[in-house]
Amino acid sequence: MRTSVWTAVFLALLMSVTAVASTLRVSVPPLFGSVPVILASEDGWGLFAEEGLDVTLVPLPSQSARLQAFRARQLDVMIADLTLALMLVSERGADAVIAGATYSAHGLAEDAYPPVVLITPQRFSRIFSLEQLAREASARRVNIGVARQSDLEFMLDQLLHAEGLALPEGTYVGRDDLLENADYLAWGRVHAAALPQPYAEYLLSIDLPHDPQFLVLSEFNGITVPPTVVVMRRSIVEERPAEVAAFFRSLDRAVERVNSLPREELLELGWQLVTQLFLPGQEPHTMSPEDRERVEEALETLFIPDFPMPDSLGEGPFHEVLSWARRRGYVRSPVEFDEVVVSPVR
């Protein structure tokens, strides 16, 4: 009898541990690649739950906060830009792999805004070209907002190199928060900023109270736009393959569903996605009528891309961003593609 009691206790504890281990704690940044995860979650269509997954979305304010949380094992999965992913998987003894890519800016409509643009508020900066921006920066008269240790910094460096332009150290002053960078640009605290969609389109499509008259200095034509990737714990990929497969099947279903919706229904989702991802802390019922009207006008003109199915990360972007990150000192150890990149499983 005593053996049976202890056996029952042991099995109960084992079931409890298994239940806790099966919860996937996922962090999503304000990037288009996070949209399928939001839609698959309980905040969206509940697709993870239908696959038998217990997924908890962990809200974190910045890229550095997500990095530290993953290092502290407070996250199991992170949607990330490629630079952050490489920083994680390159660390000695890192329990992390790049398990797939959730969004890549390919096949955009001709009249769509490009995925990243360099913008200046003319009223404050009086800068009219990329060359003029570089000259003013060389004289240390301007600064540029861009999130450091990010794909945005990678793209801006590549753009300037392609144009034969060089900037002195200290020109980049961006914050580790895309919304803050957009606000800094709107109020003239920086003379230009590299912003992804939908932040750039939001600024270009609404009339702000002080009407800063934004000018696009570059659309990064010909520059590699790295995909948004999925970083997972290596231990989860190796020990819980069924859950990993269910995770990606849920993303597949979310992508298929969102791509099939008419624009009117997509716009109904707009408030949820915008407030959760791109305007954290904002809610329709707490906004002033003027602010809500501006957001609604922006949503009406917002370019909503066709989302690609989650796929493997290609070697081209991997090596290009890694080479830059090594030169910048963001990645200090050699990294082999086959050792830190795996293909999504279904």
C-alpha positions as CSV (number, residue, x, y, z in Angstrom):
1,M,0.0,0.0,0.0
2,R,2.8,2.4,0.9
3,T,4.5,1.7,-2.4
4,S,1.2,2.4,-4.2
5,V,0.9,5.7,-2.4
6,W,4.4,6.9,-3.2
7,T,3.9,5.7,-6.8
8,A,0.8,7.8,-7.1
9,V,2.6,10.9,-5.6
10,F,5.5,10.4,-8.0
11,L,3.2,10.2,-11.0
12,A,1.3,13.3,-9.9
13,L,4.5,15.2,-9.5
14,L,5.7,14.0,-12.9
15,M,2.4,15.1,-14.5
16,S,2.7,18.5,-12.9
17,V,6.3,19.0,-14.1
18,T,5.3,17.8,-17.6
19,A,2.4,20.3,-17.6
20,V,4.7,23.2,-16.6
21,A,7.3,22.2,-19.1
22,S,4.7,22.1,-21.9
23,T,4.0,25.8,-21.6
24,L,5.7,27.8,-24.2
25,R,6.6,31.4,-23.2
26,V,6.8,33.5,-26.3
27,S,7.9,37.1,-26.8
28,V,6.9,39.1,-29.8
29,P,8.5,42.4,-30.9
30,P,6.7,45.1,-32.9
31,L,7.5,43.6,-36.3
32,F,5.3,42.2,-39.0
33,G,6.8,38.8,-38.3
34,S,5.0,38.7,-35.0
35,V,1.5,39.0,-36.6
36,P,1.0,35.2,-37.2
37,V,2.0,34.5,-33.6
38,I,-0.5,37.1,-32.2
39,L,-3.3,35.7,-34.4
40,A,-2.5,32.1,-33.4
41,S,-2.6,33.0,-29.7
42,E,-5.6,33.3,-27.3
43,D,-5.6,37.0,-28.1
44,G,-6.3,36.1,-31.7
45,W,-7.9,33.0,-33.1
46,G,-6.8,30.4,-30.5
47,L,-5.0,28.2,-33.0
48,F,-2.2,27.2,-30.6
49,A,-4.9,25.9,-28.1
50,E,-6.5,23.9,-31.0
51,E,-3.2,22.2,-31.5
52,G,-3.0,21.4,-27.8
53,L,-0.4,24.0,-27.0
54,D,-0.3,26.2,-23.9
55,V,1.3,29.4,-25.2
56,T,1.8,32.4,-23.1
57,L,2.7,35.7,-24.7
58,V,5.2,37.6,-22.6
59,P,5.1,41.4,-23.1
60,L,8.5,43.1,-22.9
61,P,9.3,46.7,-23.7
62,S,12.5,46.5,-25.7
63,Q,14.9,44.4,-27.6
64,S,17.4,44.4,-24.7
65,A,14.7,43.3,-22.3
66,R,13.9,40.3,-24.6
67,L,17.5,39.4,-24.9
68,Q,18.0,39.4,-21.1
69,A,14.8,37.5,-20.5
70,F,15.9,34.8,-22.9
71,R,19.3,34.5,-21.3
72,A,17.6,34.2,-17.9
73,R,15.5,31.3,-19.2
74,Q,12.3,33.3,-18.8
75,L,11.4,32.8,-22.4
76,D,11.2,29.6,-24.5
77,V,10.6,31.2,-27.9
78,M,11.3,34.7,-29.3
79,I,10.4,36.3,-32.5
80,A,13.4,38.4,-33.3
81,D,15.3,40.3,-36.0
82,L,18.3,38.4,-37.4
83,T,20.9,40.5,-35.6
84,L,19.5,39.7,-32.1
85,A,19.1,36.0,-33.1
86,L,22.8,35.8,-34.1
87,M,23.9,37.5,-30.9
88,L,22.0,34.9,-28.9
89,V,23.0,31.7,-30.8
90,S,26.6,32.8,-30.9
91,E,27.0,32.9,-27.1
92,R,29.1,30.2,-25.4
93,G,26.9,27.4,-24.3
94,A,23.7,29.1,-25.6
95,D,20.6,27.0,-25.4
96,A,19.2,28.6,-28.6
97,V,18.8,27.9,-32.3
98,I,17.2,29.7,-35.2
99,A,14.2,27.5,-36.0
100,G,12.7,29.3,-39.0
101,A,11.7,32.6,-40.5
102,T,8.2,34.1,-40.0
103,Y,8.3,37.1,-42.4
104,S,10.4,38.3,-45.3
105,A,9.7,41.4,-47.3
106,H,9.4,39.9,-50.8
107,G,6.8,40.4,-53.5
108,L,5.6,43.7,-52.3
109,A,3.1,45.6,-54.5
110,E,4.6,48.3,-56.7
111,D,2.6,51.1,-54.9
112,A,3.4,49.8,-51.4
113,Y,5.8,51.5,-49.1
114,P,9.1,49.7,-48.9
115,P,9.8,47.6,-45.7
116,V,12.3,50.2,-44.3
117,V,12.8,53.9,-45.1
118,L,15.0,56.7,-43.9
119,I,12.9,59.7,-43.1
120,T,13.6,63.3,-42.1
121,P,11.1,65.9,-40.7
122,Q,11.8,68.9,-43.0
123,R,10.5,71.5,-40.7
124,F,13.1,70.7,-38.1
125,S,16.1,69.4,-40.2
126,R,16.0,71.2,-43.5
127,I,17.8,68.2,-45.0
128,F,16.7,67.3,-48.6
129,S,19.0,64.4,-49.6
130,L,21.0,61.5,-48.3
131,E,24.2,63.2,-49.4
132,Q,23.3,66.4,-47.5
133,L,22.6,64.3,-44.4
134,A,26.0,62.7,-44.6
135,R,27.7,66.1,-45.1
136,E,25.9,67.5,-42.0
137,A,26.8,64.4,-40.0
138,S,30.4,64.7,-40.9
139,A,30.4,68.2,-39.5
140,R,28.7,66.8,-36.4
141,R,25.6,68.9,-36.9
142,V,23.0,66.2,-37.1
143,N,22.1,62.8,-35.6
144,I,20.2,59.8,-36.9
145,G,17.8,57.7,-34.9
146,V,18.2,53.9,-35.3
147,A,17.9,51.1,-32.9
148,R,21.5,49.8,-32.2
149,Q,22.4,46.1,-32.5
150,S,19.5,45.6,-34.9
151,D,18.8,44.8,-38.5
152,L,17.9,48.4,-39.0
153,E,21.4,49.4,-38.1
154,F,22.7,46.7,-40.4
155,M,20.6,48.1,-43.3
156,L,21.6,51.7,-42.6
157,D,25.3,50.8,-42.6
158,Q,24.9,48.9,-45.9
159,L,23.0,51.8,-47.5
160,L,25.7,54.3,-46.6
161,H,28.4,51.9,-47.7
162,A,26.7,51.4,-51.1
163,E,26.4,55.1,-51.6
164,G,30.1,55.6,-50.7
165,L,29.2,57.6,-47.6
166,A,30.7,57.4,-44.1
167,L,29.5,58.9,-40.8
168,P,31.5,59.7,-37.7
169,E,31.0,57.6,-34.6
170,G,28.3,59.0,-32.4
171,T,25.9,59.9,-35.3
172,Y,23.5,57.0,-34.4
173,V,21.5,57.9,-31.3
174,G,18.5,55.7,-31.6
175,R,16.6,54.2,-28.7
176,D,15.9,50.5,-28.1
177,D,12.2,51.1,-28.8
178,L,10.8,51.7,-32.3
179,L,7.8,53.8,-31.0
180,E,10.2,56.1,-29.1
181,N,12.3,56.5,-32.2
182,A,9.2,57.4,-34.2
183,D,8.2,59.9,-31.5
184,Y,11.7,61.4,-31.5
185,L,11.6,61.9,-35.2
186,A,8.1,63.4,-35.2
187,W,9.2,66.0,-32.6
188,G,12.5,66.9,-34.2
189,R,14.7,65.3,-31.5
190,V,16.6,63.5,-34.2
191,H,17.3,64.9,-37.7
192,A,16.5,61.6,-39.5
193,A,15.5,58.0,-38.5
194,A,15.5,54.6,-40.1
195,L,12.1,53.1,-39.4
196,P,10.4,49.9,-40.5
197,Q,6.8,49.5,-41.5
198,P,4.2,50.2,-40.2
199,Y,5.9,53.0,-38.2
200,A,7.2,54.8,-41.4
201,E,3.9,54.6,-43.2
202,Y,2.0,55.8,-40.0
203,L,4.2,59.0,-39.9
204,L,3.9,59.5,-43.7
205,S,0.1,59.0,-43.8
206,I,-1.3,61.0,-40.9
207,D,-1.4,64.7,-40.2
208,L,0.3,65.4,-36.9
209,P,-0.7,68.5,-35.0
210,H,2.6,70.3,-35.9
211,D,2.7,69.0,-39.5
212,P,6.4,68.2,-39.7
213,Q,6.2,67.4,-43.5
214,F,8.3,64.2,-43.5
215,L,10.6,63.6,-46.5
216,V,11.8,60.1,-47.5
217,L,15.6,60.3,-48.0
218,S,16.0,56.6,-49.0
219,E,13.9,53.5,-49.5
220,F,17.0,51.2,-49.1
221,N,16.7,49.9,-52.7
222,G,19.0,47.0,-53.4
223,I,19.9,46.5,-49.7
224,T,19.3,43.1,-48.1
225,V,16.3,43.2,-45.8
226,P,16.9,40.3,-43.3
227,P,13.9,38.1,-42.4
228,T,12.2,38.0,-39.0
229,V,13.2,34.7,-37.4
230,V,12.1,32.3,-34.7
231,V,14.6,31.7,-31.9
232,M,13.8,28.6,-29.8
233,R,15.6,26.9,-27.0
234,R,17.7,24.1,-28.5
235,S,16.5,21.8,-25.7
236,I,12.9,22.3,-26.7
237,V,13.6,21.6,-30.4
238,E,15.5,18.4,-29.5
239,E,13.3,17.1,-26.6
240,R,9.8,18.3,-27.6
241,P,9.6,18.0,-31.4
242,A,5.8,17.4,-31.3
243,E,5.2,20.7,-29.6
244,V,7.6,22.5,-32.1
245,A,5.7,20.9,-35.0
246,A,2.3,22.1,-33.5
247,F,3.7,25.6,-33.0
248,F,4.6,25.9,-36.7
249,R,1.4,24.3,-37.8
250,S,-0.5,26.9,-35.9
251,L,1.5,29.7,-37.6
252,D,0.8,28.1,-41.0
253,R,-2.9,28.2,-40.2
254,A,-2.7,31.8,-39.1
255,V,-0.9,32.8,-42.3
256,E,-3.4,31.0,-44.5
257,R,-6.3,32.6,-42.7
258,V,-5.0,36.1,-42.6
259,N,-4.1,36.0,-46.3
260,S,-7.6,34.9,-47.2
261,L,-9.5,37.6,-45.3
262,P,-11.0,40.5,-47.2
263,R,-9.5,43.9,-46.4
264,E,-12.5,45.0,-44.4
265,E,-12.0,42.1,-42.0
266,L,-8.3,42.8,-41.9
267,L,-9.0,46.3,-40.8
268,E,-11.2,45.1,-38.0
269,L,-8.1,43.2,-36.8
270,G,-6.1,46.4,-37.2
271,W,-6.9,47.9,-33.8
272,Q,-5.9,44.7,-32.0
273,L,-2.6,44.3,-33.9
274,V,-1.7,48.0,-33.8
275,T,-2.4,48.4,-30.1
276,Q,-0.8,45.1,-29.1
277,L,2.4,45.3,-31.2
278,F,3.0,48.8,-32.5
279,L,1.4,51.2,-30.0
280,P,1.8,49.4,-26.7
281,G,-0.2,51.0,-23.9
282,Q,-2.7,52.6,-26.2
283,E,-6.3,51.4,-26.3
284,P,-9.1,52.8,-28.5
285,H,-11.4,53.6,-25.5
286,T,-8.7,55.6,-23.7
287,M,-7.5,57.7,-26.7
288,S,-8.7,61.2,-27.3
289,P,-11.2,61.5,-30.2
290,E,-8.5,63.3,-32.2
291,D,-5.8,60.6,-31.6
292,R,-8.3,57.8,-32.4
293,E,-9.3,59.5,-35.6
294,R,-5.6,59.8,-36.7
295,V,-5.0,56.1,-36.0
296,E,-8.2,55.1,-37.9
297,E,-7.1,57.2,-40.9
298,A,-3.7,55.6,-40.8
299,L,-5.2,52.1,-40.6
300,E,-7.3,52.9,-43.7
301,T,-4.2,53.5,-45.8
302,L,-2.0,50.9,-44.0
303,F,-0.3,48.5,-46.4
304,I,-1.1,44.9,-45.2
305,P,1.3,42.5,-46.8
306,D,0.7,38.9,-47.9
307,F,2.4,36.9,-45.2
308,P,4.7,34.1,-46.4
309,M,4.5,30.7,-44.8
310,P,7.1,30.2,-42.1
311,D,10.2,28.7,-43.8
312,S,13.9,28.0,-43.2
313,L,16.4,30.8,-42.9
314,G,18.5,31.1,-46.0
315,E,22.3,31.1,-45.8
316,G,22.7,34.4,-47.8
317,P,21.1,36.7,-45.2
318,F,22.7,34.7,-42.4
319,H,26.2,35.2,-43.6
320,E,25.7,38.8,-44.7
321,V,24.3,39.9,-41.3
322,L,26.8,37.8,-39.4
323,S,29.8,39.3,-41.2
324,W,28.6,42.8,-40.4
325,A,27.8,41.9,-36.8
326,R,31.4,40.5,-36.4
327,R,32.8,43.7,-37.7
328,R,30.7,45.7,-35.3
329,G,31.7,43.6,-32.4
330,Y,28.2,42.4,-31.7
331,V,29.1,38.8,-32.3
332,R,32.5,37.8,-31.1
333,S,32.6,34.0,-31.6
334,P,32.6,32.1,-35.0
335,V,29.2,30.8,-35.8
336,E,28.5,27.9,-38.2
337,F,25.2,28.0,-40.1
338,D,24.5,24.2,-39.8
339,E,25.1,24.3,-36.0
340,V,22.7,27.1,-35.1
341,V,20.0,26.9,-37.8
342,V,17.4,24.2,-38.1
343,S,14.4,23.9,-40.5
344,P,10.8,24.3,-39.2
345,V,9.0,21.0,-38.5
346,R,5.3,20.3,-39.0
